[in-house]
Amino acid sequence: QPDENNLLPVPCSYDMGWQKRGKGFNSNTGQGAVMGLHTGKILDYATKNKTCMTCDHTRRMKTTPTKHDCRKNHTGSSKVMEPISAVELFNNAPKQGVKYSTYTGDDDSTTESYIHQQVPYGVEKFSDIIHMKRSLTTRLYNLSKTAKFTDCSPLSSKVIEYLVKCFSIVIGQNKGDPKSMQSSMKCIVPHAFGDHSCCSESWCGWKQDSSNYRHANLPYGKDLHGQPLKSALEDLFAQYYTDNVITKLSPAANSQRNESLNSTVGSKNPKIRFYGGSESNDFRVACAVAQTNAGYGYVCRTLEALRIDPGLTCTRYTLEMEKKKDKDCQRKNSLEFKKRRNQLHTKRIHGIARKEKQEGKTYETNVGLNIDQTTGPTAIDHQIKEISRLFDDHISVETLKSYEVAVSPFTPRPVFPAMIYDSKLFYNIIIYDTETNTTGKAAQLCQLSAIDKSGHNSFSEYILPTKDIDKHASRVNKLSVKTLNGKRTLFKETAALKTLTCDDALSRFIVYLKTSIDNLRRETTKDICTVLIGHNSKKFDTPIFLRHSCNDVHAKLQAMGIWFGDSLSQFDHLVKSKHEALNLSNGQTCSSKESAFYDRLFNETFDAHDALEDVIALRRILFASPLRLSEEDIVSYCKPVSSSDALNDCQFPKSEFIAASTSFIDSPAAVRFVSSANSGGFVLLRH
């Protein structure tokens, strides 16, 4: 409704554009436009020009300028063009019977202050949520580069994308409701760190299903951890949920229509050319304004107004462009297009980050000032050129063989002797098992359990790994790391567990082994040989156990004469020999899995992938099952090796073992590996 001055309030958006590549803050020309917030049409615009070629030339020549269309109308800096143009356009509005009651714009300039001081009617400012998101993203990336957070989650690109996404969702879901927007925005950081006390059940998945909740977009679905990181993020987000900022964000408006206009101006007035010295710049901006308001048909309408026939070709072109524009608008406004665009953007960003991590630092300000040329691209290129000569089909066999002189001989994996059963020894057989946070050499211990042959003395401790448990391991062992009261805590399903550090758990395990040996020495006069047996321990449990043990633990294991055996070889022997206790009803033999043996022998199951339950089940299979295995059978077929040999085996290949086979095969498809001593890697060569 019109106000007391009969002015109709109109909501709008405002932004300034400059005709210079990169930073436009030293541009000689610029244009500002006021656009309807609902219609997207340009209501008014203004151009600013700092130069006039004719005036400048006459000033240099000290002559009187000829009569010309001078468009120079600005003498200040380029930065002040935006607020000055805004004041001019907002003051022109009452001449058309309207006033710009509210306007949406970025927060990069002091336009709002200029308008409040120099415009006679009240104007309310809304913040552009797109610019606000970009500002938040930039500040988060700057925080990740400048600040170091020890014992905290890494502020990776994935975490930054998650926080910005939460920011966008909060604004979108609470449009027009400042109080709800403010309360929800305060929960973004605590929610990411596992604190859901202030979360709303309407959007918090943890409150809806706390036992199965996992973050959809955080790494591994885990809570972030680390008080320094949490404090830094809370301080940053606190600047975005002040009362003043929330009031500006609550309409969830943006000025992207102005950015679109600036793009159109750029197509008419390319930034690689300078048109600001004459009236050409203003004409080109006017064309962009006409195209935005009237579409591509403005060309025909302009020609007709000048009483010029547009012609068939011009008419057809404008119709085709309008049709294409409508189709593009319809396609880009669809939900499917927006989802796909977001997927491609995420895939591209993650792909770039992954490649940059693999390639190392290759481009940065002043990165090449002190580069080491011996390890730089020149040295690598030289190696590639030298090795690529081997691909020449014209090189003789004698020449190729000469290259083998520089290649170290092939070194096979060492074979360590297994224990031979001795009836004069007393065998202290202890069953052990581990649970880890992942597989491979990067695995860390999460649980270490053991039980002796009698079943009366057991050991079990949970260990808090320094890295989170990956989703595949968590599905198997039901373990997960979550943040509880600001601390990383190990959970078994929904129950928090009491944990030790890896060193403390291993120290207690050494005490357990020593106590077991000391107790047996009071019962027997024979020499005691302690054998740790685990299922598939040769490839998994033993290497992980020894890799995470310090030199002191290794020394104590060797001093106590500890041996390591693997029950999988015992199970494989029983399956191959088709032991009668393992025969199934269909005439086949069960698999060599521990769970399959237990099910077949006892007609029941156990809680597999819990280290303590696993060792109890394995002890029962070896010592209290229909298999009736003797001590000699267990020792012989589990093939124990000494702790020193097991340590050497898990450390293979060492530097002296790293080599490659250089045998020749007289075939074009033969493939061999050659060690590259300079680069420390392997190069695949095809002979």
C-alpha positions in Angstrom: 0.0 0.0 0.0 1.2 3.6 -0.7 2.6 5.5 2.3 1.6 9.0 3.5 3.6 10.5 0.6 1.7 8.3 -1.9 4.9 6.3 -2.7 4.5 2.6 -3.4 7.0 0.5 -1.5 8.9 -1.9 -3.8 11.4 -4.6 -2.6 14.5 -4.8 -4.8 18.1 -6.0 -5.1 21.1 -3.8 -5.8 24.7 -4.5 -6.9 27.5 -2.9 -8.8 29.6 -4.3 -11.6 33.0 -3.2 -13.0 34.4 -3.7 -16.5 37.8 -5.0 -15.5 39.1 -8.5 -15.1 40.0 -9.8 -11.7 39.7 -7.1 -9.1 37.4 -4.3 -10.4 38.4 -1.8 -7.7 40.6 0.2 -10.0 38.3 0.0 -13.0 37.5 3.2 -15.0 33.9 2.2 -15.6 31.1 0.5 -13.7 27.4 0.1 -13.7 24.9 -0.2 -10.8 21.3 -1.6 -11.2 18.2 -1.8 -9.0 16.2 -4.9 -9.9 12.8 -6.0 -8.7 13.0 -8.7 -6.0 10.0 -10.6 -7.4 9.9 -9.7 -11.1 13.7 -9.8 -11.8 13.3 -6.8 -14.0 15.7 -3.8 -14.0 13.9 -0.9 -12.4 16.7 1.6 -12.8 20.4 1.7 -13.5 23.3 4.1 -13.6 26.8 4.1 -15.2 29.9 5.6 -13.9 32.9 6.7 -16.1 36.2 8.1 -14.9 37.6 9.0 -18.3 36.8 10.7 -21.6 39.2 10.2 -24.4 38.4 13.5 -26.1 38.7 15.5 -22.9 42.0 13.8 -21.9 43.5 14.3 -25.3 42.7 18.0 -25.4 44.0 18.4 -21.9 47.3 16.9 -22.9 47.5 19.0 -26.0 46.3 22.1 -24.1 43.6 22.8 -26.7 39.9 23.5 -26.5 37.8 20.3 -26.7 35.4 20.1 -29.6 31.7 19.5 -29.1 31.2 15.8 -28.1 29.1 13.5 -26.1 31.1 13.5 -22.9 30.2 10.6 -20.5 32.7 11.3 -17.8 30.7 11.6 -14.5 32.9 10.3 -11.8 36.1 11.6 -10.2 36.4 9.5 -7.1 37.8 6.0 -6.6 36.3 2.9 -8.2 35.2 1.5 -4.8 33.0 4.5 -4.1 31.1 4.0 -7.3 28.8 1.4 -5.6 27.4 3.5 -2.7 27.2 6.7 -4.8 25.3 5.0 -7.6 22.9 3.5 -5.0 22.2 6.9 -3.5 21.5 8.3 -7.0 19.1 5.5 -8.0 17.3 5.4 -4.6 16.7 9.2 -4.8 15.4 8.9 -8.3 12.7 6.4 -7.3 10.1 8.9 -5.8 10.1 10.7 -9.2 8.4 7.5 -10.5 5.9 7.3 -7.6 7.8 4.5 -5.8 10.3 4.0 -3.1 12.7 1.1 -2.5 11.6 0.1 0.9 13.9 -2.9 1.2 16.9 -3.9 -0.8 19.1 -7.1 -0.9 22.8 -6.8 -1.5 26.2 -8.0 -0.5 28.0 -6.8 2.6 31.2 -5.8 0.7 30.7 -2.1 0.8 29.2 0.8 2.9 26.2 1.2 0.6 23.8 0.7 3.5 25.4 3.6 5.5 25.3 5.9 2.5 21.6 5.2 1.8 20.6 5.8 5.4 22.4 9.1 5.4 21.5 10.5 2.0 18.1 8.9 1.1 15.1 10.8 2.5 12.9 7.8 3.2 13.6 4.7 5.3 15.2 1.7 3.6 15.8 -1.8 5.2 18.8 -3.8 4.1 18.7 -7.7 3.6 21.9 -9.6 3.2 22.5 -11.7 0.1 22.7 -15.3 1.4 24.8 -16.4 -1.6 27.5 -13.9 -0.8 27.2 -14.8 2.9 27.8 -18.5 2.1 30.9 -17.6 0.0 32.1 -15.4 2.8 31.7 -18.3 5.3 33.4 -20.7 3.0 36.4 -18.4 2.5 36.8 -17.8 6.2 36.7 -21.5 6.9 39.4 -22.3 4.3 41.5 -19.5 5.7 41.1 -20.9 9.2 42.2 -24.4 8.0 45.3 -22.9 6.4 46.4 -20.5 9.1 45.5 -22.3 12.4 46.9 -25.6 13.6 44.6 -27.7 15.8 46.5 -30.5 17.6 44.6 -33.7 18.7 41.6 -32.4 16.7 39.7 -33.5 13.6 41.2 -32.1 10.4 39.3 -29.1 9.0 39.3 -30.7 5.6 37.4 -29.6 2.5 34.7 -32.2 3.3 34.2 -30.8 6.8 34.0 -27.3 5.4 31.4 -28.3 2.8 29.4 -29.9 5.6 29.4 -26.8 7.8 28.4 -24.5 4.8 25.7 -27.0 3.8 24.3 -26.9 7.3 24.4 -23.1 7.2 22.4 -23.1 4.0 19.9 -25.6 5.3 19.3 -23.5 8.4 18.5 -20.4 6.3 16.3 -22.3 3.9 14.3 -24.1 6.5 13.7 -21.1 8.7 13.0 -18.4 6.1 11.0 -15.6 7.7 11.5 -16.9 11.2 14.5 -15.1 12.8 14.2 -16.8 16.2 14.2 -20.3 14.8 17.0 -19.5 12.4 19.1 -18.1 15.2 18.5 -21.1 17.6 19.2 -23.6 14.8 22.4 -21.8 13.7 23.7 -21.9 17.2 23.4 -25.8 17.1 25.5 -26.3 13.9 28.9 -26.6 15.6 27.7 -28.5 18.7 25.8 -30.9 16.5 28.9 -31.6 14.4 30.8 -32.4 17.6 28.2 -34.8 19.0 26.5 -32.4 21.4 22.7 -32.6 20.6 21.4 -31.1 23.8 20.1 -28.0 22.0 19.1 -29.7 18.7 15.5 -29.9 17.6 13.9 -33.3 17.0 12.4 -31.9 13.7 15.8 -32.1 12.0 18.4 -33.8 14.3 18.7 -37.4 13.2 20.5 -38.3 16.5 17.4 -37.4 18.5 15.2 -39.4 16.2 17.4 -42.5 16.3 20.5 -42.1 18.5 21.6 -45.7 18.2 21.9 -45.8 14.5 22.7 -42.2 13.7 25.7 -41.3 11.6 26.5 -38.0 10.0 25.7 -38.2 6.3 28.4 -35.8 5.1 31.2 -35.8 7.7 34.2 -38.1 7.2 33.3 -41.7 8.0 30.0 -40.4 9.5 31.8 -39.6 12.8 31.5 -36.7 15.1 34.2 -34.0 15.0 36.5 -33.9 18.0 38.9 -31.4 19.7 38.1 -28.5 21.9 40.5 -26.0 20.1 38.8 -26.7 16.8 35.3 -26.5 18.4 36.1 -23.1 20.1 37.5 -21.7 16.8 34.4 -22.7 14.9 32.0 -21.4 17.5 33.7 -18.1 17.5 33.5 -17.9 13.8 29.8 -18.9 13.6 28.9 -16.6 16.5 29.4 -13.7 14.1 26.7 -15.0 11.8 23.9 -15.5 14.4 23.9 -12.0 16.1 20.5 -10.3 16.2 21.6 -7.8 13.4 22.8 -10.5 11.0 19.9 -12.8 11.6 17.5 -10.0 10.8 19.2 -9.5 7.5 19.3 -13.2 6.7 15.8 -14.1 7.7 14.2 -13.2 4.3 16.7 -15.6 2.6 17.0 -13.2 -0.3 19.8 -12.9 -2.8 21.0 -10.6 -5.6 21.9 -13.3 -8.1 19.7 -11.5 -10.7 22.2 -8.6 -10.5 25.1 -11.1 -11.1 23.3 -12.3 -14.1 23.0 -8.8 -15.4 26.7 -8.2 -14.9 27.4 -11.3 -16.9 25.2 -10.0 -19.7 27.0 -6.7 -19.6 30.3 -8.6 -19.9 29.0 -10.3 -23.1 28.2 -6.8 -24.6 31.1 -5.0 -23.1 34.1 -7.5 -22.9 36.5 -6.9 -20.1 39.5 -7.5 -22.4 38.5 -4.3 -24.3 38.1 -0.7 -23.0 35.1 1.2 -24.1 34.9 3.7 -21.2 36.6 6.5 -23.1 33.4 7.3 -25.1 29.7 6.8 -25.2 30.2 3.2 -26.4 30.3 1.9 -22.9 26.9 3.4 -22.0 25.3 2.0 -25.1 26.6 -1.4 -24.4 25.3 -1.4 -20.9 21.9 -0.2 -22.2 21.8 -3.1 -24.6 22.4 -5.5 -21.7 19.6 -3.8 -19.7 17.2 -4.1 -22.7 18.1 -7.8 -23.2 17.5 -8.5 -19.5 14.1 -6.8 -19.5 12.7 -7.5 -23.0 14.7 -10.5 -24.1 16.6 -11.0 -27.3 13.7 -9.3 -29.1 14.9 -5.9 -28.1 17.0 -5.8 -31.3 14.0 -6.0 -33.5 12.0 -3.6 -31.4 14.8 -1.1 -31.5 15.1 -1.3 -35.3 11.4 -1.0 -35.7 11.4 2.1 -33.4 14.0 3.6 -35.8 11.8 2.6 -38.7 14.3 0.1 -39.9 13.1 -3.3 -41.1 14.8 -6.0 -38.9 14.8 -8.5 -41.7 13.9 -12.3 -41.7 17.3 -13.4 -40.5 17.3 -11.1 -37.5 13.7 -12.1 -36.6 14.5 -15.8 -36.8 17.6 -15.4 -34.7 15.8 -13.6 -31.9 13.0 -16.2 -31.9 15.5 -19.1 -31.7 17.4 -17.4 -28.9 14.2 -16.8 -26.9 13.2 -20.4 -27.4 16.6 -21.6 -26.2 16.6 -19.2 -23.2 13.1 -20.6 -22.1 14.3 -24.2 -22.4 17.5 -23.5 -20.5 15.5 -21.7 -17.8 13.1 -24.6 -17.4 15.8 -27.2 -17.4 18.0 -25.3 -14.9 15.1 -24.7 -12.5 14.3 -28.4 -12.2 15.2 -30.3 -9.1 17.0 -33.1 -11.0 19.3 -30.5 -12.7 20.2 -28.9 -9.3 20.9 -32.3 -7.7 23.1 -33.4 -10.6 24.9 -30.0 -10.6 25.7 -30.4 -6.9 26.9 -34.0 -7.4 29.2 -33.0 -10.3 30.5 -30.1 -8.3 31.2 -32.3 -5.2 32.9 -34.9 -7.4 35.0 -32.3 -9.1 36.1 -30.7 -5.9 37.0 -34.0 -4.2 38.8 -35.2 -7.3 40.9 -32.0 -7.4 41.7 -32.3 -3.7 42.7 -35.9 -4.1 45.0 -35.2 -7.1 46.6 -32.2 -5.4 47.3 -34.4 -2.3 49.0 -37.0 -4.6 50.9 -34.5 -6.6 52.1 -32.5 -3.7 52.7 -28.7 -3.7 53.0 -27.7 -7.4 51.6 -24.1 -7.5 51.7 -21.5 -4.8 52.9 -17.9 -4.4 56.7 -17.9 -4.4 56.8 -21.7 -4.3 59.6 -21.8 -6.9 62.0 -19.3 -5.2 64.0 -21.9 -3.3 63.1 -25.1 -5.1 65.7 -27.9 -5.0 66.6 -28.5 -8.7 68.1 -31.9 -8.0 64.7 -33.3 -7.0 62.5 -31.0 -9.1 60.9 -31.7 -12.4 64.2 -31.5 -14.3 65.7 -34.5 -12.5 62.5 -36.5 -12.8 62.2 -35.7 -16.5 65.8 -36.9 -16.9 64.9 -40.2 -15.2 61.8 -40.7 -17.4 63.8 -40.0 -20.6 66.5 -42.5 -19.6 64.0 -45.2 -18.7 61.8 -44.5 -21.7 64.7 -45.5 -23.9 64.0 -49.1 -22.9 60.8 -48.9 -24.9 62.6 -48.6 -28.2 62.0 -51.8 -30.1 65.3 -51.4 -31.9 67.5 -51.9 -28.8 69.3 -55.2 -28.9 69.0 -57.9 -26.2 72.6 -57.3 -25.2 71.9 -53.6 -24.6 68.8 -54.4 -22.5 70.8 -56.9 -20.4 73.4 -54.2 -19.7 70.7 -52.3 -17.9 70.3 -55.2 -15.4 73.7 -54.4 -13.9 72.1 -51.4 -12.2 69.2 -53.4 -10.8 69.6 -55.1 -7.4 69.1 -58.9 -7.5 65.7 -60.4 -6.7 65.3 -61.1 -2.9 62.5 -63.5 -2.0 60.6 -63.2 1.3 62.5 -65.0 4.1 61.2 -68.3 5.3 61.6 -68.7 9.0 61.8 -72.2 10.7 58.7 -73.4 12.5 58.7 -75.0 15.9 59.2 -78.8 16.1 57.2 -80.5 18.9 59.3 -81.6 21.9 57.7 -83.8 24.5 60.2 -82.6 27.1 58.8 -79.1 27.1 55.7 -77.9 28.8 53.6 -75.9 26.3 51.8 -72.9 27.7 49.3 -72.3 24.9 47.5 -69.0 25.1 44.7 -68.1 22.6 44.7 -64.4 21.6 42.8 -62.1 19.2 42.6 -58.5 18.2 40.0 -56.0 16.9 41.2 -53.1 14.8 39.9 -49.9 13.3 40.6 -50.9 9.7 42.6 -53.4 7.6 46.1 -53.3 6.2 49.3 -51.9 7.6 47.5 -48.7 8.8 45.3 -50.7 11.2 45.3 -49.8 14.9 44.4 -51.9 17.8 40.9 -51.4 19.4 40.7 -54.6 21.5 43.2 -57.1 22.7 42.0 -60.3 24.4 43.6 -63.6 25.4 42.8 -66.8 27.4 44.9 -69.7 28.6 44.4 -73.4 27.8 42.5 -74.0 31.1 40.0 -71.2 30.4 40.4 -69.9 33.9 42.7 -66.9 33.2 41.7 -64.4 30.6 42.8 -61.0 29.5 40.7 -58.3 27.7 41.3 -54.6 27.2 39.8 -52.0 24.9 42.1 -49.5 23.3 41.2 -46.0 22.0 42.8 -45.7 18.5 44.2 -42.4 17.4 42.3 -42.6 14.1 38.5 -43.2 13.7 37.1 -46.6 12.9 36.2 -46.9 9.2 32.6 -47.9 8.3 33.5 -51.4 7.1 35.3 -52.3 10.3 32.5 -50.8 12.4 29.9 -52.9 10.7 31.8 -56.0 11.6 33.0 -55.4 15.2 30.2 -52.9 16.2 32.9 -50.5 17.5 32.8 -46.8 16.8 34.5 -43.6 18.0 32.3 -40.8 19.1 32.7 -37.5 20.9 31.2 -37.6 24.4 31.5 -34.5 26.6 34.1 -33.1 24.2 36.3 -36.2 24.4 36.8 -39.0 21.9 35.2 -42.2 23.3 35.1 -45.8 22.1 31.6 -47.2 21.8 30.4 -50.8 21.5 27.1 -50.2 19.7 25.5 -47.7 22.1 27.6 -48.4 25.2 30.6 -46.3 26.1 33.7 -48.4 26.9 36.5 -47.9 29.3 39.7 -47.7 27.3 43.5 -47.6 27.6 46.2 -46.3 25.4 47.9 -48.8 23.2 51.1 -48.7 25.2 49.3 -49.3 28.5 47.3 -52.2 27.1 50.4 -53.9 25.7 52.2 -53.4 29.0 49.3 -55.1 30.9 49.4 -57.9 28.3 53.1 -58.5 29.0 52.3 -58.6 32.7 49.5 -61.2 32.0 52.0 -63.4 30.0 54.6 -63.2 32.7 52.1 -64.0 35.4 50.9 -67.0 33.4 54.5 -68.3 33.0 55.3 -67.7 36.7 52.2 -69.7 37.8 53.2 -72.7 35.6 56.7 -72.7 37.0 55.2 -73.6 40.4 53.3 -76.5 38.9 55.9 -78.2 36.6 59.7 -78.8 36.5 59.8 -78.9 32.7 61.0 -76.0 30.6 58.0 -73.8 29.7 57.4 -72.8 26.0 54.7 -70.2 25.6 52.8 -70.2 22.3 50.3 -67.4 21.3 47.8 -68.8 18.9 45.3 -66.8 16.9 43.0 -67.5 14.0 44.5 -66.1 10.8 47.0 -64.3 13.1 50.0 -64.8 10.8 48.7 -62.4 8.2 46.6 -60.1 10.5 46.8 -60.2 14.3 50.5 -60.9 14.8 51.8 -58.2 12.4 49.5 -55.6 13.8 50.3 -56.6 17.4 54.1 -56.3 16.7 53.9 -53.1 14.6 52.3 -51.3 17.5 54.6 -52.7 20.2 57.7 -50.7 21.2 61.2 -52.1 21.3 60.8 -52.7 25.1 57.8 -55.0 24.4 59.7 -56.8 21.7 62.7 -57.4 24.0 60.4 -58.8 26.8 58.6 -61.1 24.3 62.0 -62.5 23.2 63.2 -62.8 26.8 60.1 -64.8 27.8 60.6 -67.0 24.8 57.2 -66.3 23.2 56.2 -68.0 20.0 53.4 -67.1 17.6 51.2 -69.7 15.9 48.2 -69.6 13.5 45.2 -71.9 14.0 44.1 -71.3 10.4 46.8 -73.8 9.1 45.4 -76.3 11.6 41.9 -75.8 10.4 43.0 -76.0 6.7 44.6 -79.4 7.5 41.5 -80.7 9.1 39.3 -79.6 6.2 41.7 -81.2 3.6 41.8 -84.4 5.6 38.0 -84.4 5.8 37.8 -84.9 9.5 34.6 -86.8 10.4 33.5 -84.2 12.9 33.4 -81.6 10.2 31.4 -83.5 7.6 28.1 -81.8 6.6 24.8 -83.6 5.8 25.4 -83.1 2.1 28.7 -84.9 2.2 30.8 -81.7 2.0 33.2 -80.4 4.7 32.6 -77.1 6.4 34.8 -74.1 5.6 37.9 -73.2 7.6 36.3 -70.2 9.2 36.2 -70.2 13.0 32.4 -69.5 13.0 31.8 -72.4 10.6 33.8 -74.8 12.8 32.0 -73.7 16.0 28.6 -74.0 14.4 29.4 -77.5 13.1 31.0 -78.8 16.3 28.6 -77.4 18.9 25.4 -76.7 16.9 25.4 -73.1 18.2 26.9 -69.7 17.3 28.9 -67.2 19.3 29.3 -63.4 19.2 32.0 -63.3 16.5 34.3 -60.3 16.0 34.4 -59.6 19.7 38.0 -60.4 20.6 37.1 -62.0 24.0 34.3 -64.1 22.6 36.6 -65.1 19.7 39.3 -66.5 22.0 36.8 -68.3 24.2 35.3 -70.0 21.1 38.7 -70.9 19.6 39.9 -72.3 23.0 36.8 -74.5 23.0 37.4 -75.7 19.5 41.0 -76.6 20.1 40.7 -78.2 23.6 37.1 -79.1 24.3 35.5 -80.3 21.0 34.8 -83.5 19.2 38.0 -82.9 17.2 40.0 -84.3 20.1 43.2 -82.6 19.1 46.3 -83.5 20.9 48.9 -81.0 22.1 51.3 -82.3 19.5 48.7 -81.8 16.7 48.1 -78.2 17.7 51.8 -77.3 18.0 52.8 -79.1 14.8 50.0 -77.8 12.5 49.8 -74.2 13.9 53.5 -73.8 12.9 54.7 -71.4 15.6 57.6 -69.1 14.9 59.7 -67.2 17.4 58.8 -63.6 18.3 62.0 -62.3 16.6 61.3 -64.2 13.4 57.6 -63.0 13.5 58.9 -59.4 13.9 61.3 -59.7 10.9 58.5 -61.2 8.8 56.0 -58.4 9.5 58.7 -55.8 8.7 59.4 -57.3 5.2 60.3 -55.8 2.8 63.1 -53.9 4.5 65.3 -51.6 2.5 67.8 -54.4 1.8 65.0 -56.6 0.5 63.5 -54.0 -1.9 64.3 -55.3 -5.3 62.7 -56.5 -8.5 62.8 -59.5 -10.8 64.8 -58.7 -14.0 64.3 -62.0 -15.8 63.6 -61.8 -19.5 60.8 -63.4 -21.3 61.0 -63.5 -25.1 57.5 -62.2 -25.7 56.2 -58.8 -26.7 53.6 -59.1 -23.9 56.2 -59.8 -21.2 56.1 -57.4 -18.3 58.8 -56.8 -15.7 59.5 -54.4 -12.8 62.7 -52.5 -12.6 63.7 -50.6 -9.4 64.4 -47.0 -9.8 67.1 -46.2 -7.3 66.9 -42.4 -7.7 63.1 -42.0 -7.3 62.7 -44.8 -4.7 59.8 -46.3 -6.6 59.1 -48.9 -9.3 58.7 -48.4 -13.0 56.7 -50.8 -15.1 58.6 -51.6 -18.3 57.3 -53.6 -21.3 59.9 -55.5 -23.3 
